[in-house]
Amino acid sequence: MTLDYGKNWYDMNPAYSPKMPFVAAFAGFFSVLAATLSKLSFATTLLRLCRGWAKTLVWVIIGTLSLIMTVTMMFMWLKCQPVSLIWDSTVEGKCIDPAKIVILYQWSAGEWFPSPPSERCQC
C-alpha cells in the first residue's frame, strides 16, 4: 500500500512505478510456484489412493508437471540478459521475443494445439 499498488496507474506516484515490474515478476514466480505445489500435493494424495497402472500414471503426471512448471518459472527470470532488464528498461541488453514465451506458457498450461486465429476471441 505504501507503494500505491492497487491504485489505477494514473493515480500512482510516478516515483513508485519503476519498482512495479520487479514486484510483478516476483509475484508471478511465486504464484506459479504455489499453483504447482498445490497440484503436486493433490497428486501425492492420489498416490496413496491408486494402485497398479494408475499409480504409474500419477507418477508420470508428477514428473511432467514438475518439469514443465520448473522450465516456466525459470523463463520468468531468464528471459532477459541481464536479468535486471526485466524490471529496469534503462539497462542495456536483450530479451527473448515475447511471442515465444507466450507459446511456452500456453504449452505448459496444456494448450498444445492453439485454436486457429479465426476461433480466437477478438477482445
N, CA, C and O of each residue as an XYZ file, in Angstrom:
492
protein
N       0.819     -1.191      0.000
C       0.000      0.000      0.000
C       0.861      1.253      0.000
O       0.476      2.269     -0.579
N       2.017      1.192      0.639
C       2.871      2.378      0.694
C       3.442      2.716     -0.674
O       3.871      3.848     -0.895
N       3.457      1.748     -1.608
C       3.951      1.998     -2.956
C       2.817      2.243     -3.952
O       3.039      2.211     -5.162
N       1.613      2.485     -3.453
C       0.433      2.785     -4.264
C      -0.046      1.612     -5.112
O      -0.804      1.822     -6.059
N       0.369      0.385     -4.807
C      -0.097     -0.758     -5.576
C      -1.564     -0.982     -5.287
O      -2.004     -0.842     -4.146
N      -2.316     -1.325     -6.302
C      -3.745     -1.492     -6.176
C      -4.511     -0.281     -6.669
O      -5.723     -0.353     -6.875
N      -3.827      0.817     -6.858
C      -4.476      2.012     -7.401
C      -4.431      1.950     -8.925
O      -3.679      1.165     -9.502
N      -5.239      2.782     -9.564
C      -5.150      2.919    -11.006
C      -3.795      3.508    -11.371
O      -3.194      4.247    -10.591
N      -3.324      3.171    -12.564
C      -1.995      3.620    -12.995
C      -1.856      5.137    -12.927
O      -0.814      5.647    -12.515
N      -2.898      5.859    -13.326
C      -2.823      7.322    -13.338
C      -2.918      7.937    -11.944
O      -2.635      9.124    -11.781
N      -3.313      7.152    -10.927
C      -3.376      7.649     -9.556
C      -2.094      7.377     -8.769
O      -1.921      7.887     -7.662
N      -1.196      6.573     -9.344
C       0.035      6.212     -8.630
C       1.055      7.340     -8.669
O       1.077      8.152     -9.594
N       1.880      7.371     -7.664
C       3.009      8.288     -7.644
C       4.024      7.772     -8.667
O       4.446      6.620     -8.567
N       4.429      8.587     -9.647
C       5.359      8.124    -10.681
C       6.700      7.622    -10.127
O       7.399      6.862    -10.797
N       7.053      8.035     -8.933
C       8.323      7.596     -8.350
C       8.296      6.104     -8.010
O       9.347      5.470     -7.922
N       7.091      5.540     -7.819
C       6.981      4.130     -7.448
C       6.884      3.191     -8.647
O       7.064      1.982     -8.496
N       6.603      3.724     -9.829
C       6.363      2.858    -10.987
C       7.568      2.029    -11.426
O       7.350      0.931    -11.939
N       8.815      2.460    -11.270
C       9.923      1.587    -11.678
C      10.022      0.294    -10.874
O      10.599     -0.681    -11.355
N       9.480      0.267     -9.680
C       9.555     -0.936     -8.859
C       8.477     -1.962     -9.232
O       8.597     -3.134     -8.877
N       7.434     -1.539     -9.938
C       6.314     -2.422    -10.213
C       6.689     -3.647    -11.049
O       6.235     -4.737    -10.701
N       7.483     -3.556    -12.127
C       7.806     -4.764    -12.894
C       8.545     -5.821    -12.062
O       8.328     -7.017    -12.259
N       9.409     -5.397    -11.141
C      10.094     -6.375    -10.301
C       9.102     -7.071     -9.377
O       9.145     -8.291     -9.220
N       8.219     -6.304     -8.775
C       7.219     -6.889     -7.874
C       6.308     -7.830     -8.656
O       5.946     -8.892     -8.151
N       5.934     -7.460     -9.874
C       5.075     -8.301    -10.709
C       5.783     -9.605    -11.072
O       5.167    -10.670    -11.016
N       7.059     -9.543    -11.441
C       7.813    -10.755    -11.775
C       7.960    -11.645    -10.544
O       7.812    -12.864    -10.630
N       8.245    -11.043     -9.424
C       8.397    -11.778     -8.169
C       7.081    -12.456     -7.788
O       7.067    -13.633     -7.428
N       5.983    -11.715     -7.866
C       4.671    -12.256     -7.517
C       4.249    -13.343     -8.508
O       3.674    -14.357     -8.113
N       4.531    -13.132     -9.779
C       4.198    -14.132    -10.787
C       4.928    -15.435    -10.560
O       4.346    -16.512    -10.691
N       6.208    -15.343    -10.217
C       7.006    -16.536     -9.947
C       6.411    -17.329     -8.797
O       6.241    -18.544     -8.897
N       6.097    -16.652     -7.716
C       5.566    -17.359     -6.549
C       4.121    -17.824     -6.756
O       3.690    -18.787     -6.121
N       3.373    -17.158     -7.631
C       2.031    -17.637     -7.961
C       2.104    -18.960     -8.710
O       1.350    -19.887     -8.414
N       3.009    -19.049     -9.679
C       3.186    -20.301    -10.419
C       3.713    -21.385     -9.485
O       3.275    -22.533     -9.558
N       4.648    -21.029     -8.610
C       5.185    -22.000     -7.651
C       4.080    -22.529     -6.733
O       4.006    -23.731     -6.481
N       3.233    -21.643     -6.241
C       2.142    -22.066     -5.352
C       1.163    -22.973     -6.081
O       0.719    -23.977     -5.522
N       0.821    -22.636     -7.318
C      -0.094    -23.481     -8.091
C       0.524    -24.851     -8.333
O      -0.159    -25.869     -8.231
N       1.801    -24.879     -8.650
C       2.490    -26.146     -8.891
C       2.510    -27.000     -7.630
O       2.217    -28.195     -7.683
N       2.850    -26.400     -6.506
C       2.912    -27.161     -5.264
C       1.542    -27.685     -4.839
O       1.440    -28.776     -4.278
N       0.495    -26.916     -5.103
C      -0.847    -27.399     -4.749
C      -1.234    -28.593     -5.617
O      -1.862    -29.534     -5.131
N      -0.866    -28.562     -6.888
C      -1.154    -29.695     -7.773
C      -0.338    -30.919     -7.370
O      -0.838    -32.043     -7.389
N       0.915    -30.690     -7.008
C       1.755    -31.807     -6.569
C       1.249    -32.388     -5.247
O       1.353    -33.592     -5.014
N       0.712    -31.546     -4.402
C       0.144    -32.021     -3.143
C      -1.048    -32.935     -3.400
O      -1.181    -33.986     -2.774
N      -1.907    -32.530     -4.318
C      -3.057    -33.364     -4.654
C      -2.610    -34.667     -5.310
O      -3.174    -35.726     -5.034
N      -1.595    -34.594     -6.183
C      -1.070    -35.800     -6.831
C      -0.487    -36.764     -5.795
O      -0.600    -37.982     -5.941
N       0.130    -36.221     -4.760
C       0.671    -37.062     -3.692
C      -0.469    -37.788     -2.964
O      -0.327    -38.948     -2.576
N      -1.578    -37.105     -2.787
C      -2.743    -37.745     -2.191
C      -3.241    -38.879     -3.090
O      -3.601    -39.952     -2.605
N      -3.258    -38.634     -4.399
C      -3.692    -39.670     -5.330
C      -2.771    -40.886     -5.295
O      -3.221    -42.018     -5.474
N      -1.485    -40.651     -5.064
C      -0.542    -41.776     -4.990
C      -0.942    -42.757     -3.884
O      -0.789    -43.970     -4.031
N      -1.443    -42.228     -2.804
C      -1.848    -43.098     -1.680
C      -3.135    -43.865     -1.980
O      -3.399    -44.908     -1.383
N      -3.935    -43.335     -2.915
C      -5.212    -43.959     -3.230
C      -5.149    -44.917     -4.421
O      -6.006    -45.789     -4.564
N      -4.137    -44.754     -5.270
C      -4.055    -45.524     -6.514
C      -3.190    -46.763     -6.364
O      -2.321    -46.846     -5.496
N      -3.461    -47.730     -7.247
C      -2.667    -48.958     -7.310
C      -2.390    -49.273     -8.777
O      -3.135    -48.847     -9.659
N      -1.334    -50.009     -9.031
C      -1.039    -50.517    -10.371
C      -0.737    -49.429    -11.386
O       0.040    -48.510    -11.128
N      -1.381    -49.556    -12.570
C      -1.105    -48.636    -13.663
C      -1.510    -47.208    -13.327
O      -0.886    -46.267    -13.816
N      -2.528    -47.025    -12.514
C      -2.965    -45.676    -12.139
C      -1.886    -44.966    -11.327
O      -1.676    -43.762    -11.475
N      -1.208    -45.721    -10.473
C      -0.133    -45.125     -9.684
C       1.025    -44.711    -10.590
O       1.632    -43.659    -10.387
N       1.331    -45.541    -11.592
C       2.373    -45.199    -12.564
C       1.981    -43.937    -13.336
O       2.813    -43.060    -13.565
N       0.721    -43.854    -13.730
C       0.234    -42.672    -14.448
C       0.372    -41.413    -13.594
O       0.773    -40.365    -14.100
N       0.049    -41.505    -12.329
C       0.181    -40.351    -11.436
C       1.651    -39.932    -11.345
O       1.949    -38.737    -11.343
N       2.571    -40.894    -11.271
C       3.998    -40.558    -11.237
C       4.430    -39.858    -12.528
O       5.216    -38.912    -12.485
N       3.925    -40.314    -13.667
C       4.245    -39.660    -14.948
C       3.721    -38.231    -14.945
O       4.405    -37.311    -15.393
N       2.512    -38.050    -14.442
C       1.934    -36.707    -14.367
C       2.758    -35.819    -13.432
O       3.006    -34.655    -13.745
N       3.175    -36.351    -12.311
C       4.002    -35.580    -11.370
C       5.309    -35.151    -12.037
O       5.714    -33.993    -11.933
N       5.957    -36.079    -12.715
C       7.221    -35.752    -13.385
C       7.046    -34.726    -14.479
O       7.838    -33.791    -14.591
N       6.009    -34.892    -15.293
C       5.751    -33.959    -16.387
C       5.417    -32.569    -15.854
O       5.947    -31.567    -16.334
N       4.547    -32.519    -14.874
C       4.164    -31.233    -14.280
C       5.376    -30.531    -13.677
O       5.572    -29.333    -13.881
N       6.179    -31.273    -12.944
C       7.361    -30.673    -12.311
C       8.325    -30.117    -13.351
O       8.853    -29.018    -13.186
N       8.553    -30.863    -14.407
C       9.482    -30.418    -15.451
C       8.972    -29.179    -16.167
O       9.700    -28.197    -16.316
N       7.730    -29.225    -16.608
C       7.178    -28.105    -17.379
C       7.085    -26.845    -16.530
O       7.446    -25.763    -16.995
N       6.615    -26.963    -15.311
C       6.452    -25.764    -14.485
C       7.794    -25.210    -14.017
O       7.932    -24.000    -13.834
N       8.779    -26.077    -13.824
C      10.111    -25.590    -13.475
C      10.689    -24.769    -14.618
O      11.268    -23.707    -14.392
N      10.536    -25.255    -15.839
C      11.019    -24.503    -17.005
C      10.276    -23.181    -17.116
O      10.882    -22.148    -17.403
N       8.963    -23.206    -16.891
C       8.176    -21.972    -16.955
C       8.650    -20.954    -15.920
O       8.790    -19.771    -16.228
N       8.896    -21.413    -14.701
C       9.362    -20.495    -13.655
C      10.758    -19.969    -13.960
O      11.060    -18.813    -13.665
N      11.612    -20.804    -14.548
C      12.958    -20.341    -14.907
C      12.895    -19.263    -15.988
O      13.635    -18.281    -15.936
N      11.999    -19.455    -16.977
C      11.883    -18.464    -18.047
C      11.386    -17.116    -17.531
O      11.662    -16.086    -18.147
N      10.662    -17.102    -16.421
C      10.218    -15.829    -15.862
C      11.410    -14.947    -15.502
O      11.337    -13.722    -15.598
N      12.499    -15.576    -15.088
C      13.678    -14.816    -14.661
C      14.788    -14.811    -15.701
O      15.621    -13.905    -15.697
N      14.823    -15.786    -16.582
C      15.936    -15.894    -17.526
C      15.591    -15.422    -18.926
O      16.367    -15.640    -19.856
N      14.447    -14.782    -19.094
C      14.048    -14.345    -20.418
C      14.848    -13.138    -20.912
O      14.854    -12.850    -22.109
N      15.511    -12.441    -20.017
C      16.313    -11.276    -20.401
C      17.742    -11.427    -19.894
O      17.988    -11.982    -18.823
N      18.671    -10.919    -20.687
C      20.072    -10.874    -20.282
C      20.532     -9.434    -20.364
O      20.522     -8.877    -21.461
N      20.922     -8.810    -19.310
C      20.972     -9.256    -17.931
C      19.564     -9.332    -17.329
O      18.623     -8.738    -17.856
N      19.435    -10.050    -16.247
C      18.136    -10.275    -15.609
C      17.494     -8.960    -15.169
O      16.269     -8.839    -15.172
N      18.292     -7.998    -14.801
C      17.740     -6.717    -14.329
C      16.968     -5.982    -15.427
O      16.229     -5.044    -15.128
N      17.124     -6.384    -16.676
C      16.372     -5.766    -17.769
C      14.879     -6.038    -17.642
O      14.068     -5.307    -18.211
N      14.506     -7.078    -16.905
C      13.093     -7.407    -16.699
C      12.379     -6.237    -16.023
O      11.247     -5.917    -16.385
N      13.018     -5.597    -15.053
C      12.357     -4.520    -14.312
C      12.978     -3.150    -14.546
O      12.431     -2.146    -14.090
N      14.095     -3.086    -15.239
C      14.749     -1.798    -15.480
C      15.025     -1.638    -16.962
O      16.003     -2.181    -17.476
N      14.173     -0.899    -17.652
C      14.297     -0.746    -19.107
C      15.479      0.125    -19.527
O      15.771      0.221    -20.719
N      16.162      0.757    -18.581
C      17.316      1.596    -18.928
C      18.596      0.777    -19.074
O      19.606      1.292    -19.553
N      18.565     -0.479    -18.670
C      19.746     -1.347    -18.749
C      19.906     -1.839    -20.184
O      18.923     -2.169    -20.848
N      21.159     -1.885    -20.659
C      21.449     -2.425    -21.989
C      21.370     -3.944    -21.945
O      21.868     -4.565    -21.007
N      20.754     -4.540    -22.946
C      20.663     -5.991    -23.038
C      19.590     -6.383    -24.017
O      19.086     -5.554    -24.774
N      19.239     -7.664    -23.997
C      18.195     -8.127    -24.902
C      17.339     -9.178    -24.200
O      17.777     -9.849    -23.265
N      16.105     -9.297    -24.683
C      15.153    -10.263    -24.136
C      14.691    -11.205    -25.244
O      14.757    -10.880    -26.429
N      14.222    -12.376    -24.826
C      13.639    -13.313    -25.771
C      12.337    -12.712    -26.288
O      11.630    -12.020    -25.556
N      12.029    -12.979    -27.541
C      10.798    -12.498    -28.151
C       9.598    -12.922    -27.303
O       9.425    -14.113    -27.043
N       8.764    -11.969    -26.866
C       7.627    -12.304    -26.010
C       6.676    -13.331    -26.633
O       6.049    -14.098    -25.903
N       6.555    -13.365    -27.958
C       5.670    -14.343    -28.604
C       6.143    -15.769    -28.329
O       5.325    -16.674    -28.164
N       7.458    -15.971    -28.280
C       7.992    -17.303    -28.000
C       7.718    -17.702    -26.548
O       7.473    -18.874    -26.261
N       7.759    -16.738    -25.642
C       7.477    -17.028    -24.239
C       5.999    -17.366    -24.050
O       5.664    -18.256    -23.268
N       5.110    -16.663    -24.758
C       3.682    -16.948    -24.676
C       3.408    -18.365    -25.164
O       2.577    -19.065    -24.586
N       4.091    -18.796    -26.213
C       3.923    -20.162    -26.712
C       4.339    -21.156    -25.638
O       3.663    -22.165    -25.438
N       5.442    -20.888    -24.941
C       5.878    -21.782    -23.866
C       4.845    -21.823    -22.749
O       4.547    -22.899    -22.230
N       4.295    -20.679    -22.369
C       3.301    -20.639    -21.308
C       2.032    -21.393    -21.714
O       1.442    -22.105    -20.902
N       1.613    -21.231    -22.988
C       0.444    -21.961    -23.461
C       0.700    -23.459    -23.401
O      -0.161    -24.227    -22.972
N       1.873    -23.866    -23.827
C       2.206    -25.282    -23.829
C       2.222    -25.821    -22.407
O       1.719    -26.916    -22.151
N       2.796    -25.061    -21.483
C       2.858    -25.529    -20.097
C       1.481    -25.544    -19.442
O       1.268    -26.264    -18.466
N       0.547    -24.759    -19.968
C      -0.814    -24.748    -19.424
C      -1.675    -25.854    -20.033
O      -2.832    -26.023    -19.649
N      -1.118    -26.598    -20.973
C      -1.848    -27.709    -21.564
C      -2.509    -27.390    -22.879
O      -3.256    -28.213    -23.406
N      -2.258    -26.226    -23.421
C      -2.836    -25.863    -24.706
C      -1.806    -26.151    -25.791
O      -1.177    -25.243    -26.334
N      -1.649    -27.453    -26.096
C      -0.621    -27.866    -27.049
C      -0.971    -27.507    -28.470
O      -0.086    -27.284    -29.296
N      -2.248    -27.451    -28.762
C      -2.690    -27.138    -30.108
C      -3.570    -25.904    -30.053
O      -4.788    -26.009    -29.908
N      -2.950    -24.722    -30.169
C      -3.742    -23.496    -30.070
C      -4.829    -23.459    -31.148
O      -4.644    -23.989    -32.244
N      -5.944    -22.840    -30.833
C      -7.032    -22.744    -31.790
C      -6.624    -21.852    -32.948
O      -5.792    -20.960    -32.783
N      -7.209    -22.086    -34.131
C      -6.902    -21.239    -35.279
C      -7.258    -19.795    -34.994
O      -8.121    -19.518    -34.162
N      -6.591    -18.860    -35.688
C      -6.855    -17.427    -35.425
C      -8.313    -17.044    -35.575
O      -8.769    -16.124    -34.896
N      -9.064    -17.716    -36.439
C     -10.467    -17.350    -36.639
C     -11.330    -17.672    -35.422
O     -12.385    -17.066    -35.233
N     -10.885    -18.632    -34.586
C     -11.660    -19.034    -33.412
C     -11.262    -18.295    -32.142
O     -11.918    -18.454    -31.112
N     -10.217    -17.502    -32.188
C      -9.764    -16.789    -31.007
C     -10.659    -15.597    -30.718
O     -11.280    -15.029    -31.616
N     -10.711    -15.239    -29.464
C     -11.513    -14.089    -29.024
C     -10.905    -12.801    -29.567
O      -9.696    -12.588    -29.466
N     -11.719    -11.971    -30.124
C     -11.280    -10.664    -30.617
C     -11.708     -9.620    -29.608
O     -12.750     -8.983    -29.762
N     -10.898     -9.445    -28.572
C     -11.258     -8.539    -27.482
C     -10.846     -7.125    -27.777
O     -11.075     -6.233    -26.961
